[in-house]
Amino acid sequence: MTSIIAAIYSVLGLFYVLLFLFAAYSLYAMISAAPFVPTAKKRVKKMISLSGLRNDMTMMDLGSGDGRIVFEAAKTGAHCVGIEINPVLYYWSRIKQGIRPRKNVLFRRESLWETDVSHIDVLTIFFIHPKMEKLMKKLRTEMKPGALIVSYAFTFPGWQYEIKDDKIYVYRVER
Ligand SMILES: C[S@@+](CC[C@H](N)C(=O)[O-])C[C@H]1O[C@@H](n2cnc3c(N)ncnc32)[C@H](O)[C@@H]1O
């Protein structure tokens, strides 16, 4: 009986630690770039198809949440990278990757503001409006010419998109 109670307390303890971590990092993420709001699966498919992603390309989801965009993109055979600051979301993505391993998927836990995007062919983002200008400056400076950015829901101020489909905007980096 005592060991059952101890097990229940351990599970509850772990749950509260995860909840605390998730809440603390969600707050940080909201201030840093965007809170965790997953893109609807139907729109994820649309984002990938609009990007024209192929198996000889590298894509990155900047702020990858539960990894859904990365996993969908991986179906094309492209090398796919998810960048996520929230450890709960990062490890959740890693667990999903462990359950159904895919060689072309990689998750990294780091701040997207520090991420090297210079080699990326297709970048997917779902930010919030106040952070779009700061992000635009980073991407226009660091990404290679010809690279595509697929943004869900928000546009970059003063930058004309190439494609608009519903709430998905596709930009091409130029020099
Ligand atoms: C709106 S969600 C998008 C999630 C996923 N891309 C999708 O569309 O389903 C934004 C994600 O960015 C992450 N994020 C926010 N600030 C970050 C930062 N500085 N570095 C890395 N990830 C960050 C959040 O934790 C959250 O998971």
The ligand as a Gaussian input file, in Angstrom:
#p B3LYP/6-31G(d) Opt

LIG

0 1
 C        3.139000      29.446000     -32.618000
 S        4.146000      28.081000     -32.071000
 C        4.386000      27.215000     -33.580000
 C        4.658000      25.745000     -33.374000
 C        4.823000      24.940000     -34.683000
 N        5.787000      25.569000     -35.557000
 C        3.523000      24.809000     -35.397000
 O        3.269000      25.601000     -36.329000
 O        2.719000      23.917000     -35.034000
 C        5.711000      28.894000     -31.792000
 C        6.765000      28.007000     -31.163000
 O        7.976000      28.742000     -31.047000
 C        8.613000      28.375000     -29.838000
 N        9.534000      29.450000     -29.441000
 C        9.228000      30.680000     -28.959000
 N       10.340000      31.385000     -28.704000
 C       11.377000      30.594000     -29.054000
 C       12.778000      30.778000     -29.044000
 N       13.347000      31.909000     -28.606000
 N       13.557000      29.787000     -29.511000
 C       13.005000      28.615000     -29.969000
 N       11.676000      28.373000     -29.986000
 C       10.866000      29.359000     -29.543000
 C        7.460000      28.196000     -28.857000
 O        7.820000      27.427000     -27.739000
 C        6.421000      27.527000     -29.750000
 O        6.522000      26.129000     -29.694000

